[in-house]
Amino acid sequence: MVGEAGPEVVIHLAALLIPSCWDDPAAAAQVNVVGHINMFEAARRLGVRQVVYASSLAARIRNADGAHTTIYGTFKDWNETFAATYFAKYGLPSIGLRPAIVYGPGREAGATAFVNQAITAVAAGEDHQLPLRWQSRLEYVEQVAGLFQRCAEAEIPGALASDVSATLTTDDDFIAALGRVVPGCRVTRAAGGPVKAVAEEILAAYRN
């Protein structure tokens, strides 16, 4: 399929998300790890100029003992390491972009889709309570897509990995922003518990 398209640059987004990785790690590895290898191999064979692929903030989040908090994050961290090793061997430039909480049209699945669920409730005039106390980076889907496109058009000098944004948003910030857009909306934060980075708490449910 890649050969038929004859691309100059590959944007690689295919992946199974956090819940699927917990449910069936072996099947998820076929997509998230073997699929990643296959895409790089195809790009090299076809003389593609560079690869832009989706990593994740989960690649950076670890427990106190240094272990990744999710199998998904383990796969994404490995993808970044593989891309760097592949560049050292074959000279194929790449960049892995690390989205955090992506929201907007089409975001219905995955552990961090709770932001879109809240927005959908507000649009419907319904009461809604967030599932946890959190802080993370919120990134609108069109902005993320635009960044992938700009990276594809740029000249990547090596094997890079980068966060998509740097600004942290808390659940209180999010609720306040919703209230400015839809005055009187009835979204409340989760009861109790400290504010934590989203990957430290929301993703824990998928380990049980």
Backbone as CSV, one residue per row, in Angstrom:
resi,resn,N_x,N_y,N_z,CA_x,CA_y,CA_z,C_x,C_y,C_z
1,MET,0.822,-1.205,0.000,0.000,0.000,0.000,0.862,1.264,0.000
2,VAL,1.910,1.282,0.840,2.802,2.430,0.868,3.517,2.565,-0.472
3,GLY,3.920,1.428,-1.032,4.606,1.461,-2.312,3.736,2.016,-3.421
4,GLU,2.456,1.687,-3.417,1.541,2.188,-4.434,1.363,3.691,-4.341
5,ALA,1.373,4.231,-3.113,1.184,5.669,-2.926,2.436,6.456,-3.317
6,GLY,3.608,5.841,-3.162,4.848,6.522,-3.501,5.070,7.807,-2.729
7,PRO,4.950,7.794,-1.404,5.031,9.049,-0.647,6.454,9.563,-0.512
8,GLU,6.567,10.883,-0.349,7.845,11.500,-0.014,8.071,11.454,1.493
9,VAL,6.972,11.589,2.254,7.007,11.572,3.719,5.884,10.661,4.191
10,VAL,6.115,9.935,5.285,5.074,9.108,5.899,4.673,9.723,7.229
11,ILE,3.362,9.896,7.443,2.821,10.254,8.752,2.156,9.006,9.301
12,HIS,2.723,8.483,10.370,2.313,7.178,10.917,1.544,7.403,12.226
13,LEU,0.229,7.091,12.213,-0.636,7.325,13.371,-1.245,6.048,13.931
14,ALA,-1.082,4.926,13.276,-1.777,3.707,13.677,-1.329,3.232,15.053
15,ALA,-2.297,2.935,15.917,-1.981,2.416,17.256,-3.249,1.932,17.926
16,LEU,-3.102,0.967,18.820,-4.170,0.608,19.739,-3.949,1.392,21.027
17,LEU,-5.031,1.890,21.619,-4.941,2.802,22.752,-4.818,2.053,24.081
18,ILE,-4.737,2.823,25.155,-4.402,2.279,26.477,-5.288,1.106,26.899
19,PRO,-6.613,1.223,26.857,-7.430,0.078,27.299,-7.155,-1.199,26.503
20,SER,-7.002,-1.065,25.184,-6.743,-2.240,24.341,-5.392,-2.869,24.660
21,CYS,-4.417,-2.034,25.018,-3.096,-2.565,25.360,-3.140,-3.376,26.647
22,TRP,-3.957,-2.944,27.614,-4.121,-3.725,28.842,-4.887,-5.014,28.559
23,ASP,-5.923,-4.922,27.714,-6.786,-6.081,27.473,-6.064,-7.193,26.728
24,ASP,-5.211,-6.828,25.778,-4.530,-7.837,24.959,-3.162,-7.295,24.564
25,PRO,-2.172,-7.388,25.456,-0.855,-6.818,25.169,-0.205,-7.398,23.913
26,ALA,-0.386,-8.683,23.686,0.268,-9.303,22.530,-0.297,-8.762,21.226
27,ALA,-1.620,-8.659,21.158,-2.241,-8.108,19.944,-1.854,-6.646,19.769
28,ALA,-1.815,-5.896,20.884,-1.449,-4.488,20.806,-0.001,-4.326,20.340
29,ALA,0.867,-5.240,20.773,2.265,-5.169,20.349,2.399,-5.369,18.839
30,GLN,1.544,-6.198,18.259,1.583,-6.396,16.816,1.316,-5.096,16.065
31,VAL,0.429,-4.268,16.615,0.107,-2.987,15.980,1.118,-1.914,16.373
32,ASN,1.343,-1.757,17.682,2.108,-0.616,18.184,3.615,-0.792,18.071
33,VAL,4.084,-2.031,18.052,5.525,-2.273,17.964,5.892,-2.833,16.583
34,VAL,5.324,-3.989,16.232,5.653,-4.583,14.934,5.188,-3.677,13.795
35,GLY,4.026,-3.066,13.943,3.553,-2.134,12.918,4.487,-0.950,12.742
36,HIS,5.019,-0.458,13.857,5.985,0.644,13.817,7.242,0.219,13.054
37,ILE,7.738,-0.968,13.346,8.915,-1.485,12.633,8.620,-1.620,11.143
38,ASN,7.484,-2.196,10.825,7.134,-2.400,9.419,7.053,-1.087,8.648
39,MET,6.511,-0.046,9.301,6.391,1.246,8.632,7.775,1.839,8.349
40,PHE,8.688,1.741,9.322,10.040,2.252,9.096,10.751,1.455,8.003
41,GLU,10.578,0.153,8.009,11.203,-0.680,6.982,10.677,-0.316,5.595
42,ALA,9.362,-0.134,5.486,8.780,0.231,4.195,9.283,1.604,3.751
43,ALA,9.350,2.541,4.700,9.818,3.891,4.357,11.256,3.856,3.853
44,ARG,12.097,3.077,4.507,13.506,2.990,4.077,13.625,2.362,2.693
45,ARG,12.909,1.267,2.487,13.002,0.579,1.197,12.536,1.460,0.047
46,LEU,11.559,2.313,0.317,10.980,3.148,-0.732,11.681,4.498,-0.869
47,GLY,12.694,4.734,-0.039,13.420,5.993,-0.141,12.639,7.191,0.362
48,VAL,11.737,6.964,1.316,10.969,8.068,1.896,11.917,9.034,2.598
49,ARG,11.647,10.335,2.469,12.546,11.360,3.016,12.574,11.338,4.530
50,GLN,11.409,11.166,5.185,11.359,11.154,6.643,10.018,10.592,7.106
51,VAL,9.970,10.209,8.385,8.759,9.670,8.998,8.355,10.574,10.160
52,VAL,7.074,10.899,10.213,6.493,11.616,11.346,5.490,10.666,11.984
53,TYR,5.673,10.358,13.256,4.813,9.357,13.873,4.269,9.849,15.211
54,ALA,3.188,9.223,15.640,2.561,9.585,16.905,3.186,8.787,18.036
55,SER,3.921,9.476,18.894,4.305,8.907,20.176,3.212,9.319,21.163
56,SER,3.544,9.565,22.399,2.525,9.930,23.382,3.199,10.468,24.634
57,LEU,2.482,11.329,25.349,2.940,11.741,26.672,3.165,10.527,27.566
58,ALA,2.406,9.458,27.331,2.549,8.245,28.140,3.951,7.655,28.068
59,ALA,4.695,7.968,27.014,6.069,7.470,26.897,6.965,8.052,27.971
60,ARG,6.571,9.195,28.531,7.409,9.885,29.514,6.965,9.654,30.952
61,ILE,5.744,9.177,31.160,5.191,9.071,32.512,5.616,7.748,33.140
62,ARG,6.221,7.848,34.319,6.685,6.655,35.025,6.279,6.707,36.495
63,ASN,6.195,5.539,37.101,5.960,5.447,38.541,7.232,5.819,39.300
64,ALA,7.113,5.883,40.615,8.266,6.233,41.455,9.417,5.245,41.288
65,ASP,9.094,3.989,40.961,10.145,2.983,40.794,10.758,2.983,39.392
66,GLY,10.311,3.914,38.555,10.866,4.029,37.213,10.122,3.268,36.143
67,ALA,9.150,2.438,36.525,8.383,1.668,35.538,7.341,2.561,34.861
68,HIS,7.047,2.268,33.627,5.967,2.981,32.935,4.639,2.691,33.622
69,THR,3.723,3.650,33.547,2.413,3.466,34.164,1.477,2.645,33.293
70,THR,1.785,2.522,32.006,0.918,1.777,31.092,1.761,0.949,30.123
71,ILE,1.189,-0.127,29.625,1.817,-0.898,28.552,1.910,-0.041,27.294
72,TYR,0.874,0.734,27.038,0.872,1.659,25.894,2.085,2.582,25.953
73,GLY,2.361,3.162,27.128,3.511,4.032,27.283,4.822,3.308,27.059
74,THR,4.892,2.058,27.498,6.079,1.238,27.257,6.321,1.074,25.764
75,PHE,5.262,0.780,25.021,5.389,0.635,23.574,5.862,1.941,22.930
76,LYS,5.267,3.061,23.328,5.607,4.339,22.711,7.040,4.756,23.032
77,ASP,7.491,4.497,24.250,8.879,4.785,24.599,9.814,3.931,23.736
78,TRP,9.473,2.666,23.574,10.272,1.782,22.716,10.285,2.308,21.287
79,ASN,9.154,2.792,20.788,9.095,3.336,19.422,10.096,4.464,19.232
80,GLU,10.201,5.348,20.224,11.149,6.462,20.129,12.591,5.950,20.104
81,THR,12.880,4.967,20.964,14.225,4.403,20.994,14.551,3.703,19.678
82,PHE,13.594,2.963,19.155,13.797,2.278,17.881,14.079,3.286,16.766
83,ALA,13.325,4.376,16.719,13.514,5.383,15.674,14.920,5.967,15.728
84,ALA,15.419,6.202,16.953,16.767,6.745,17.106,17.824,5.732,16.652
85,THR,17.630,4.474,17.018,18.567,3.423,16.609,18.532,3.234,15.094
86,TYR,17.338,3.317,14.530,17.173,3.148,13.085,17.871,4.269,12.329
87,PHE,17.775,5.494,12.845,18.468,6.621,12.208,19.982,6.412,12.263
88,ALA,20.476,5.957,13.421,21.910,5.731,13.554,22.416,4.688,12.554
89,LYS,21.579,3.702,12.258,21.975,2.631,11.342,21.757,2.999,9.877
90,TYR,20.584,3.577,9.577,20.192,3.763,8.176,20.058,5.229,7.751
91,GLY,20.085,6.168,8.707,19.997,7.581,8.345,18.610,8.052,7.968
92,LEU,17.549,7.329,8.409,16.184,7.750,8.099,15.708,8.736,9.181
93,PRO,15.522,10.008,8.849,15.082,10.983,9.842,13.627,10.728,10.270
94,SER,13.336,11.094,11.506,11.965,10.927,12.002,11.741,11.857,13.181
95,ILE,10.468,12.080,13.478,10.090,12.777,14.707,8.840,12.128,15.269
96,GLY,8.876,11.835,16.554,7.714,11.311,17.255,7.085,12.425,18.075
97,LEU,5.860,12.777,17.769,5.148,13.816,18.508,4.358,13.176,19.638
98,ARG,4.369,13.812,20.819,3.767,13.239,22.016,2.510,14.009,22.422
99,PRO,1.361,13.724,21.826,0.127,14.359,22.295,-0.183,13.929,23.730
100,ALA,-0.977,14.755,24.411,-1.410,14.418,25.769,-2.910,14.130,25.735
101,ILE,-3.741,15.065,26.189,-5.190,14.887,26.090,-5.668,15.628,24.845
102,VAL,-5.969,14.890,23.811,-6.456,15.476,22.569,-7.987,15.472,22.604
103,TYR,-8.567,16.631,22.325,-10.026,16.737,22.334,-10.501,17.365,21.030
104,GLY,-11.765,17.143,20.726,-12.345,17.696,19.510,-13.127,16.628,18.760
105,PRO,-13.642,16.973,17.586,-14.476,16.047,16.811,-13.777,14.712,16.578
106,GLY,-14.510,13.631,16.817,-13.997,12.293,16.562,-13.304,11.638,17.731
107,ARG,-13.093,12.367,18.832,-12.409,11.757,19.983,-13.439,11.090,20.878
108,GLU,-13.623,9.793,20.694,-14.639,9.059,21.440,-14.064,7.901,22.245
109,ALA,-12.877,7.426,21.894,-12.309,6.249,22.555,-11.014,6.615,23.252
110,GLY,-10.590,5.744,24.173,-9.328,5.948,24.864,-9.519,6.441,26.279
111,ALA,-8.472,6.295,27.081,-8.560,6.606,28.506,-8.766,8.081,28.787
112,THR,-8.341,8.963,27.883,-8.465,10.397,28.121,-9.612,11.043,27.347
113,ALA,-10.535,10.245,26.852,-11.696,10.788,26.148,-12.684,11.452,27.107
114,PHE,-12.398,11.430,28.423,-13.320,12.023,29.389,-13.485,13.530,29.188
115,VAL,-12.493,14.203,28.599,-12.627,15.632,28.318,-13.713,15.853,27.274
116,ASN,-13.685,15.071,26.209,-14.732,15.202,25.199,-16.105,14.838,25.754
117,GLN,-16.146,13.871,26.664,-17.427,13.499,27.271,-18.020,14.667,28.043
118,ALA,-17.179,15.414,28.740,-17.656,16.589,29.469,-18.164,17.660,28.505
119,ILE,-17.434,17.896,27.428,-17.847,18.893,26.439,-19.176,18.492,25.808
120,THR,-19.329,17.203,25.510,-20.583,16.717,24.930,-21.748,16.931,25.884
121,ALA,-21.528,16.693,27.179,-22.580,16.906,28.172,-22.974,18.375,28.244
122,VAL,-21.991,19.272,28.209,-22.276,20.713,28.247,-23.091,21.116,27.026
123,ALA,-22.708,20.618,25.863,-23.437,20.953,24.635,-24.884,20.482,24.687
124,ALA,-25.126,19.382,25.425,-26.478,18.835,25.539,-27.249,19.444,26.717
125,GLY,-26.618,20.330,27.485,-27.271,20.933,28.634,-27.437,19.990,29.808
126,GLU,-26.562,18.995,29.906,-26.683,17.983,30.954,-25.706,18.246,32.098
127,ASP,-26.057,17.774,33.289,-25.122,17.787,34.415,-24.012,16.773,34.143
128,HIS,-22.810,17.094,34.640,-21.694,16.169,34.408,-20.665,16.333,35.508
129,GLN,-20.147,15.212,36.004,-19.064,15.242,36.979,-17.834,14.587,36.371
130,LEU,-16.690,15.258,36.448,-15.454,14.696,35.939,-15.069,13.467,36.757
131,PRO,-14.379,12.501,36.150,-14.119,11.233,36.835,-12.962,11.277,37.825
132,LEU,-12.150,12.344,37.823,-10.979,12.403,38.697,-10.472,13.825,38.768
133,ARG,-9.609,14.080,39.763,-8.851,15.330,39.820,-7.641,15.172,38.920
134,TRP,-7.352,16.166,38.086,-6.269,15.983,37.129,-5.633,17.295,36.717
135,GLN,-4.430,17.177,36.201,-3.770,18.243,35.468,-2.991,17.611,34.323
136,SER,-3.060,18.231,33.183,-2.355,17.715,32.015,-2.349,18.803,30.958
137,ARG,-1.956,18.446,29.756,-1.984,19.376,28.635,-3.192,19.045,27.765
138,LEU,-4.010,20.050,27.476,-5.146,19.881,26.583,-4.757,20.383,25.195
139,GLU,-5.002,19.566,24.185,-4.577,19.896,22.827,-5.713,19.624,21.848
140,TYR,-6.119,20.664,21.124,-7.242,20.539,20.198,-6.809,19.750,18.966
141,VAL,-7.681,18.893,18.504,-7.323,17.936,17.459,-6.822,18.616,16.189
142,GLU,-7.407,19.752,15.806,-6.961,20.424,14.588,-5.557,21.008,14.754
143,GLN,-5.240,21.476,15.955,-3.900,21.993,16.204,-2.869,20.863,16.152
144,VAL,-3.234,19.724,16.720,-2.324,18.573,16.687,-2.106,18.114,15.249
145,ALA,-3.186,18.028,14.487,-3.071,17.620,13.083,-2.204,18.597,12.299
146,GLY,-2.363,19.893,12.591,-1.551,20.896,11.903,-0.075,20.756,12.214
147,LEU,0.235,20.381,13.458,1.633,20.186,13.828,2.237,18.992,13.095
148,PHE,1.471,17.915,12.962,1.960,16.771,12.188,2.256,17.192,10.751
149,GLN,1.384,18.003,10.185,1.591,18.444,8.804,2.833,19.322,8.686
150,ARG,3.020,20.248,9.635,4.189,21.126,9.574,5.485,20.334,9.723
151,CYS,5.458,19.322,10.581,6.652,18.480,10.734,6.951,17.703,9.449
152,ALA,5.890,17.267,8.781,6.080,16.540,7.523,6.707,17.437,6.464
153,GLU,6.379,18.725,6.503,6.888,19.664,5.501,8.284,20.173,5.831
154,ALA,8.685,20.089,7.104,9.996,20.582,7.527,11.092,19.575,7.187
155,GLU,12.328,20.011,7.331,13.471,19.115,7.168,13.898,18.638,8.552
156,ILE,13.667,17.387,8.863,14.008,16.837,10.178,15.471,16.412,10.159
157,PRO,16.284,16.909,11.101,17.725,16.668,11.037,18.202,15.347,11.634
158,GLY,17.305,14.585,12.247,17.734,13.331,12.879,16.532,12.560,13.372
159,ALA,16.693,11.834,14.457,15.581,11.119,15.091,15.194,11.906,16.339
160,LEU,14.073,12.608,16.264,13.652,13.511,17.324,12.368,13.019,17.967
161,ALA,12.114,13.510,19.166,10.834,13.285,19.843,10.492,14.565,20.581
162,SER,9.223,14.949,20.547,8.848,16.233,21.120,7.435,16.199,21.663
163,ASP,7.235,16.880,22.801,5.884,17.122,23.283,5.179,18.040,22.289
164,VAL,3.857,18.012,22.309,3.065,18.852,21.410,2.894,20.250,21.984
165,SER,2.733,20.360,23.299,2.557,21.654,23.945,3.174,21.596,25.333
166,ALA,3.176,22.747,26.027,3.832,22.803,27.327,2.930,23.296,28.447
167,THR,1.783,23.873,28.130,0.933,24.493,29.141,0.083,23.452,29.858
168,LEU,0.172,23.431,31.179,-0.643,22.524,31.980,-2.000,23.144,32.283
169,THR,-3.028,22.326,32.169,-4.389,22.720,32.521,-4.882,21.799,33.627
170,THR,-5.545,22.353,34.629,-6.129,21.535,35.688,-7.613,21.342,35.439
171,ASP,-8.219,20.448,36.208,-9.665,20.261,36.089,-10.416,21.548,36.411
172,ASP,-9.935,22.331,37.387,-10.581,23.607,37.709,-10.471,24.593,36.548
173,ASP,-9.306,24.641,35.888,-9.145,25.500,34.714,-10.136,25.107,33.622
174,PHE,-10.279,23.817,33.427,-11.166,23.299,32.382,-12.612,23.672,32.665
175,ILE,-13.047,23.485,33.902,-14.421,23.824,34.270,-14.669,25.317,34.096
176,ALA,-13.691,26.139,34.480,-13.837,27.587,34.321,-13.947,27.979,32.852
177,ALA,-13.156,27.327,31.998,-13.212,27.622,30.565,-14.562,27.238,29.973
178,LEU,-15.096,26.099,30.399,-16.426,25.699,29.928,-17.471,26.724,30.356
179,GLY,-17.345,27.231,31.586,-18.296,28.214,32.079,-18.248,29.523,31.319
180,ARG,-17.073,29.890,30.818,-16.976,31.110,30.014,-17.627,30.946,28.650
181,VAL,-17.554,29.738,28.116,-18.156,29.478,26.807,-19.665,29.266,26.923
182,VAL,-20.076,28.528,27.949,-21.497,28.229,28.173,-21.831,28.623,29.615
183,PRO,-22.150,29.888,29.837,-22.451,30.329,31.209,-23.557,29.487,31.845
184,GLY,-23.320,29.102,33.087,-24.329,28.322,33.800,-24.241,26.831,33.569
185,CYS,-23.230,26.362,32.810,-23.121,24.921,32.584,-22.827,24.217,33.899
186,ARG,-23.266,22.983,34.004,-23.221,22.273,35.278,-22.217,21.117,35.207
187,VAL,-20.946,21.475,35.202,-19.866,20.496,35.245,-19.132,20.680,36.565
188,THR,-18.956,19.602,37.297,-18.287,19.662,38.596,-17.068,18.761,38.584
189,ARG,-16.117,19.089,39.446,-14.926,18.267,39.531,-15.201,17.018,40.358
190,ALA,-14.307,16.046,40.252,-14.445,14.811,41.011,-14.318,15.105,42.503
191,ALA,-15.002,14.331,43.301,-14.971,14.544,44.751,-13.679,13.994,45.339
192,GLY,-13.009,14.826,46.157,-11.857,14.362,46.919,-10.646,14.067,46.076
193,GLY,-9.560,13.763,46.768,-8.330,13.361,46.104,-7.507,14.543,45.644
194,PRO,-6.189,14.397,45.644,-5.310,15.470,45.184,-5.303,15.570,43.670
195,VAL,-4.909,16.733,43.173,-4.728,16.901,41.743,-3.434,16.205,41.341
196,LYS,-3.508,15.329,40.342,-2.327,14.599,39.882,-2.218,14.695,38.370
197,ALA,-1.006,14.423,37.893,-0.847,14.292,36.449,-1.775,13.192,35.961
198,VAL,-2.424,13.404,34.848,-3.504,12.518,34.435,-3.057,11.073,34.308
199,ALA,-1.853,10.834,33.819,-1.421,9.456,33.611,-1.161,8.721,34.920
200,GLU,-1.021,9.444,36.021,-0.752,8.785,37.286,-2.012,8.216,37.926
201,GLU,-3.165,8.698,37.526,-4.377,8.315,38.233,-5.447,7.722,37.331
202,ILE,-5.798,8.417,36.263,-6.889,7.908,35.432,-6.525,6.577,34.797
203,LEU,-5.267,6.397,34.457,-4.870,5.186,33.760,-4.766,3.992,34.684
204,ALA,-4.722,4.244,35.981,-4.610,3.141,36.947,-5.798,2.195,36.848
205,ALA,-6.956,2.712,36.482,-8.147,1.878,36.382,-7.975,0.757,35.376
206,TYR,-7.149,0.981,34.380,-6.983,-0.010,33.321,-5.996,-1.109,33.690
207,ARG,-5.389,-0.982,34.892,-4.507,-2.054,35.358,-5.259,-3.061,36.202
208,ASN,-6.501,-2.769,36.549,-7.281,-3.604,37.463,-8.275,-4.486,36.711
